[in-house]
């Protein structure tokens, strides 16, 4: 009889932990959805002239962080216009993170 209580108790603890982690995932995904930059447009991509133009619906100041494919930060700057100079970067694939006010977005950037 005590074995049955043990198994029932173990099953209830397991189910409760699954339910709690599912709630955390739902909360986390809602937070991420609310912080997406509205109207984000980045062009040209791939870049061949050393300049990338980043525009958004609100056009606030943007913090730009660019990482190489190994995750090393290669460029960090703040722009108040749409133009970003990436001529110092060598050809390759990069990850660009754009922060504007409370919103952020991450995109792939290709430089030729």
PyMOL commands that place a pseudoatom at each C-alpha (Angstrom):
pseudoatom trace, name=CA, resn=UNK, resi=1, chain=A, elem=C, hetatm=0, pos=[0.000, 0.000, 0.000]
pseudoatom trace, name=CA, resn=UNK, resi=2, chain=A, elem=C, hetatm=0, pos=[2.814, 2.427, 0.817]
pseudoatom trace, name=CA, resn=UNK, resi=3, chain=A, elem=C, hetatm=0, pos=[4.377, 1.678, -2.571]
pseudoatom trace, name=CA, resn=UNK, resi=4, chain=A, elem=C, hetatm=0, pos=[1.216, 2.928, -4.278]
pseudoatom trace, name=CA, resn=UNK, resi=5, chain=A, elem=C, hetatm=0, pos=[1.321, 6.214, -2.324]
pseudoatom trace, name=CA, resn=UNK, resi=6, chain=A, elem=C, hetatm=0, pos=[4.967, 6.648, -3.241]
pseudoatom trace, name=CA, resn=UNK, resi=7, chain=A, elem=C, hetatm=0, pos=[4.264, 6.169, -6.952]
pseudoatom trace, name=CA, resn=UNK, resi=8, chain=A, elem=C, hetatm=0, pos=[1.248, 8.469, -6.873]
pseudoatom trace, name=CA, resn=UNK, resi=9, chain=A, elem=C, hetatm=0, pos=[3.216, 11.140, -5.015]
pseudoatom trace, name=CA, resn=UNK, resi=10, chain=A, elem=C, hetatm=0, pos=[6.115, 10.859, -7.488]
pseudoatom trace, name=CA, resn=UNK, resi=11, chain=A, elem=C, hetatm=0, pos=[3.740, 11.125, -10.443]
pseudoatom trace, name=CA, resn=UNK, resi=12, chain=A, elem=C, hetatm=0, pos=[2.040, 14.211, -8.980]
pseudoatom trace, name=CA, resn=UNK, resi=13, chain=A, elem=C, hetatm=0, pos=[5.399, 15.935, -8.388]
pseudoatom trace, name=CA, resn=UNK, resi=14, chain=A, elem=C, hetatm=0, pos=[6.457, 15.146, -11.954]
pseudoatom trace, name=CA, resn=UNK, resi=15, chain=A, elem=C, hetatm=0, pos=[3.208, 16.476, -13.446]
pseudoatom trace, name=CA, resn=UNK, resi=16, chain=A, elem=C, hetatm=0, pos=[3.370, 19.619, -11.306]
pseudoatom trace, name=CA, resn=UNK, resi=17, chain=A, elem=C, hetatm=0, pos=[6.934, 20.349, -12.457]
pseudoatom trace, name=CA, resn=UNK, resi=18, chain=A, elem=C, hetatm=0, pos=[5.899, 19.916, -16.101]
pseudoatom trace, name=CA, resn=UNK, resi=19, chain=A, elem=C, hetatm=0, pos=[2.999, 22.302, -15.615]
pseudoatom trace, name=CA, resn=UNK, resi=20, chain=A, elem=C, hetatm=0, pos=[5.223, 24.907, -13.930]
pseudoatom trace, name=CA, resn=UNK, resi=21, chain=A, elem=C, hetatm=0, pos=[7.832, 24.781, -16.706]
pseudoatom trace, name=CA, resn=UNK, resi=22, chain=A, elem=C, hetatm=0, pos=[5.113, 25.094, -19.369]
pseudoatom trace, name=CA, resn=UNK, resi=23, chain=A, elem=C, hetatm=0, pos=[3.843, 28.259, -17.649]
pseudoatom trace, name=CA, resn=UNK, resi=24, chain=A, elem=C, hetatm=0, pos=[7.394, 29.691, -17.612]
pseudoatom trace, name=CA, resn=UNK, resi=25, chain=A, elem=C, hetatm=0, pos=[7.760, 29.022, -21.345]
pseudoatom trace, name=CA, resn=UNK, resi=26, chain=A, elem=C, hetatm=0, pos=[4.444, 30.743, -22.113]
pseudoatom trace, name=CA, resn=UNK, resi=27, chain=A, elem=C, hetatm=0, pos=[5.404, 33.787, -20.026]
pseudoatom trace, name=CA, resn=UNK, resi=28, chain=A, elem=C, hetatm=0, pos=[8.862, 33.993, -21.609]
pseudoatom trace, name=CA, resn=UNK, resi=29, chain=A, elem=C, hetatm=0, pos=[7.533, 33.785, -25.175]
pseudoatom trace, name=CA, resn=UNK, resi=30, chain=A, elem=C, hetatm=0, pos=[4.946, 36.522, -24.516]
pseudoatom trace, name=CA, resn=UNK, resi=31, chain=A, elem=C, hetatm=0, pos=[7.704, 38.791, -23.217]
pseudoatom trace, name=CA, resn=UNK, resi=32, chain=A, elem=C, hetatm=0, pos=[9.776, 38.235, -26.335]
pseudoatom trace, name=CA, resn=UNK, resi=33, chain=A, elem=C, hetatm=0, pos=[6.833, 38.898, -28.658]
pseudoatom trace, name=CA, resn=UNK, resi=34, chain=A, elem=C, hetatm=0, pos=[6.147, 42.231, -26.997]
pseudoatom trace, name=CA, resn=UNK, resi=35, chain=A, elem=C, hetatm=0, pos=[9.693, 43.494, -27.602]
pseudoatom trace, name=CA, resn=UNK, resi=36, chain=A, elem=C, hetatm=0, pos=[9.959, 43.088, -31.377]
pseudoatom trace, name=CA, resn=UNK, resi=37, chain=A, elem=C, hetatm=0, pos=[10.984, 46.188, -33.346]
pseudoatom trace, name=CA, resn=UNK, resi=38, chain=A, elem=C, hetatm=0, pos=[8.059, 47.372, -35.459]
pseudoatom trace, name=CA, resn=UNK, resi=39, chain=A, elem=C, hetatm=0, pos=[8.673, 47.927, -39.163]
pseudoatom trace, name=CA, resn=UNK, resi=40, chain=A, elem=C, hetatm=0, pos=[12.317, 46.818, -39.103]
pseudoatom trace, name=CA, resn=UNK, resi=41, chain=A, elem=C, hetatm=0, pos=[13.912, 46.879, -42.545]
pseudoatom trace, name=CA, resn=UNK, resi=42, chain=A, elem=C, hetatm=0, pos=[17.598, 46.231, -43.238]
pseudoatom trace, name=CA, resn=UNK, resi=43, chain=A, elem=C, hetatm=0, pos=[18.986, 46.588, -46.754]
pseudoatom trace, name=CA, resn=UNK, resi=44, chain=A, elem=C, hetatm=0, pos=[20.971, 45.723, -48.812]
pseudoatom trace, name=CA, resn=UNK, resi=45, chain=A, elem=C, hetatm=0, pos=[21.719, 42.263, -47.565]
pseudoatom trace, name=CA, resn=UNK, resi=46, chain=A, elem=C, hetatm=0, pos=[24.168, 40.954, -48.758]
pseudoatom trace, name=CA, resn=UNK, resi=47, chain=A, elem=C, hetatm=0, pos=[26.222, 44.145, -48.424]
pseudoatom trace, name=CA, resn=UNK, resi=48, chain=A, elem=C, hetatm=0, pos=[28.682, 44.961, -51.192]
pseudoatom trace, name=CA, resn=UNK, resi=49, chain=A, elem=C, hetatm=0, pos=[29.286, 48.718, -50.796]
pseudoatom trace, name=CA, resn=UNK, resi=50, chain=A, elem=C, hetatm=0, pos=[30.186, 48.821, -47.077]
pseudoatom trace, name=CA, resn=UNK, resi=51, chain=A, elem=C, hetatm=0, pos=[26.942, 50.462, -45.947]
pseudoatom trace, name=CA, resn=UNK, resi=52, chain=A, elem=C, hetatm=0, pos=[23.771, 48.975, -44.490]
pseudoatom trace, name=CA, resn=UNK, resi=53, chain=A, elem=C, hetatm=0, pos=[20.576, 50.968, -44.102]
pseudoatom trace, name=CA, resn=UNK, resi=54, chain=A, elem=C, hetatm=0, pos=[18.418, 50.133, -41.092]
pseudoatom trace, name=CA, resn=UNK, resi=55, chain=A, elem=C, hetatm=0, pos=[14.983, 51.691, -40.822]
pseudoatom trace, name=CA, resn=UNK, resi=56, chain=A, elem=C, hetatm=0, pos=[12.149, 51.165, -38.369]
pseudoatom trace, name=CA, resn=UNK, resi=57, chain=A, elem=C, hetatm=0, pos=[8.653, 52.508, -37.934]
pseudoatom trace, name=CA, resn=UNK, resi=58, chain=A, elem=C, hetatm=0, pos=[9.689, 54.957, -35.185]
pseudoatom trace, name=CA, resn=UNK, resi=59, chain=A, elem=C, hetatm=0, pos=[13.313, 55.642, -36.265]
pseudoatom trace, name=CA, resn=UNK, resi=60, chain=A, elem=C, hetatm=0, pos=[14.647, 56.140, -32.723]
pseudoatom trace, name=CA, resn=UNK, resi=61, chain=A, elem=C, hetatm=0, pos=[18.372, 55.864, -31.932]
pseudoatom trace, name=CA, resn=UNK, resi=62, chain=A, elem=C, hetatm=0, pos=[19.533, 52.284, -32.385]
pseudoatom trace, name=CA, resn=UNK, resi=63, chain=A, elem=C, hetatm=0, pos=[22.282, 50.376, -30.620]
pseudoatom trace, name=CA, resn=UNK, resi=64, chain=A, elem=C, hetatm=0, pos=[23.927, 48.009, -33.092]
pseudoatom trace, name=CA, resn=UNK, resi=65, chain=A, elem=C, hetatm=0, pos=[26.041, 45.024, -32.053]
pseudoatom trace, name=CA, resn=UNK, resi=66, chain=A, elem=C, hetatm=0, pos=[27.570, 42.763, -34.703]
pseudoatom trace, name=CA, resn=UNK, resi=67, chain=A, elem=C, hetatm=0, pos=[28.953, 39.305, -33.903]
pseudoatom trace, name=CA, resn=UNK, resi=68, chain=A, elem=C, hetatm=0, pos=[30.923, 36.932, -36.104]
pseudoatom trace, name=CA, resn=UNK, resi=69, chain=A, elem=C, hetatm=0, pos=[29.755, 33.335, -36.503]
pseudoatom trace, name=CA, resn=UNK, resi=70, chain=A, elem=C, hetatm=0, pos=[31.857, 32.273, -33.509]
pseudoatom trace, name=CA, resn=UNK, resi=71, chain=A, elem=C, hetatm=0, pos=[30.002, 34.720, -31.264]
pseudoatom trace, name=CA, resn=UNK, resi=72, chain=A, elem=C, hetatm=0, pos=[32.820, 37.261, -30.935]
pseudoatom trace, name=CA, resn=UNK, resi=73, chain=A, elem=C, hetatm=0, pos=[31.669, 40.888, -30.843]
pseudoatom trace, name=CA, resn=UNK, resi=74, chain=A, elem=C, hetatm=0, pos=[33.270, 42.663, -33.819]
pseudoatom trace, name=CA, resn=UNK, resi=75, chain=A, elem=C, hetatm=0, pos=[31.387, 45.984, -33.840]
pseudoatom trace, name=CA, resn=UNK, resi=76, chain=A, elem=C, hetatm=0, pos=[29.271, 47.935, -31.382]
pseudoatom trace, name=CA, resn=UNK, resi=77, chain=A, elem=C, hetatm=0, pos=[27.895, 51.388, -32.087]
pseudoatom trace, name=CA, resn=UNK, resi=78, chain=A, elem=C, hetatm=0, pos=[24.863, 53.645, -31.723]
pseudoatom trace, name=CA, resn=UNK, resi=79, chain=A, elem=C, hetatm=0, pos=[23.337, 55.198, -34.820]
pseudoatom trace, name=CA, resn=UNK, resi=80, chain=A, elem=C, hetatm=0, pos=[20.807, 58.016, -34.961]
pseudoatom trace, name=CA, resn=UNK, resi=81, chain=A, elem=C, hetatm=0, pos=[20.334, 57.864, -38.722]
pseudoatom trace, name=CA, resn=UNK, resi=82, chain=A, elem=C, hetatm=0, pos=[19.575, 54.932, -41.000]
pseudoatom trace, name=CA, resn=UNK, resi=83, chain=A, elem=C, hetatm=0, pos=[23.105, 54.386, -42.308]
pseudoatom trace, name=CA, resn=UNK, resi=84, chain=A, elem=C, hetatm=0, pos=[25.571, 51.935, -40.735]
pseudoatom trace, name=CA, resn=UNK, resi=85, chain=A, elem=C, hetatm=0, pos=[29.141, 51.761, -42.022]
pseudoatom trace, name=CA, resn=UNK, resi=86, chain=A, elem=C, hetatm=0, pos=[30.419, 48.157, -42.067]
pseudoatom trace, name=CA, resn=UNK, resi=87, chain=A, elem=C, hetatm=0, pos=[33.362, 48.694, -44.430]
pseudoatom trace, name=CA, resn=UNK, resi=88, chain=A, elem=C, hetatm=0, pos=[35.819, 47.754, -41.655]
pseudoatom trace, name=CA, resn=UNK, resi=89, chain=A, elem=C, hetatm=0, pos=[34.403, 44.208, -41.556]
pseudoatom trace, name=CA, resn=UNK, resi=90, chain=A, elem=C, hetatm=0, pos=[35.798, 41.519, -43.818]
pseudoatom trace, name=CA, resn=UNK, resi=91, chain=A, elem=C, hetatm=0, pos=[33.640, 39.406, -46.113]
pseudoatom trace, name=CA, resn=UNK, resi=92, chain=A, elem=C, hetatm=0, pos=[31.583, 36.783, -44.339]
pseudoatom trace, name=CA, resn=UNK, resi=93, chain=A, elem=C, hetatm=0, pos=[28.437, 35.985, -42.400]
pseudoatom trace, name=CA, resn=UNK, resi=94, chain=A, elem=C, hetatm=0, pos=[27.616, 37.941, -39.247]
pseudoatom trace, name=CA, resn=UNK, resi=95, chain=A, elem=C, hetatm=0, pos=[24.821, 38.214, -36.702]
pseudoatom trace, name=CA, resn=UNK, resi=96, chain=A, elem=C, hetatm=0, pos=[23.501, 41.739, -36.142]
pseudoatom trace, name=CA, resn=UNK, resi=97, chain=A, elem=C, hetatm=0, pos=[21.566, 42.643, -32.997]
pseudoatom trace, name=CA, resn=UNK, resi=98, chain=A, elem=C, hetatm=0, pos=[19.547, 45.848, -33.106]
pseudoatom trace, name=CA, resn=UNK, resi=99, chain=A, elem=C, hetatm=0, pos=[18.235, 47.473, -29.914]
pseudoatom trace, name=CA, resn=UNK, resi=100, chain=A, elem=C, hetatm=0, pos=[15.755, 50.355, -30.121]
pseudoatom trace, name=CA, resn=UNK, resi=101, chain=A, elem=C, hetatm=0, pos=[14.252, 51.657, -26.869]
pseudoatom trace, name=CA, resn=UNK, resi=102, chain=A, elem=C, hetatm=0, pos=[12.891, 48.514, -25.131]
pseudoatom trace, name=CA, resn=UNK, resi=103, chain=A, elem=C, hetatm=0, pos=[12.680, 46.447, -28.335]
pseudoatom trace, name=CA, resn=UNK, resi=104, chain=A, elem=C, hetatm=0, pos=[15.342, 44.299, -29.979]
pseudoatom trace, name=CA, resn=UNK, resi=105, chain=A, elem=C, hetatm=0, pos=[15.813, 42.152, -33.061]
pseudoatom trace, name=CA, resn=UNK, resi=106, chain=A, elem=C, hetatm=0, pos=[18.474, 39.797, -34.367]
pseudoatom trace, name=CA, resn=UNK, resi=107, chain=A, elem=C, hetatm=0, pos=[19.203, 39.196, -38.043]
pseudoatom trace, name=CA, resn=UNK, resi=108, chain=A, elem=C, hetatm=0, pos=[21.791, 37.551, -40.269]
pseudoatom trace, name=CA, resn=UNK, resi=109, chain=A, elem=C, hetatm=0, pos=[24.097, 39.958, -42.138]
pseudoatom trace, name=CA, resn=UNK, resi=110, chain=A, elem=C, hetatm=0, pos=[26.162, 38.908, -45.147]
pseudoatom trace, name=CA, resn=UNK, resi=111, chain=A, elem=C, hetatm=0, pos=[29.089, 41.023, -46.309]
pseudoatom trace, name=CA, resn=UNK, resi=112, chain=A, elem=C, hetatm=0, pos=[30.659, 40.388, -49.702]
for i in range(1, 112): cmd.bond("trace and resi %d" % i, "trace and resi %d" % (i + 1))
show_as sticks, trace
zoom trace
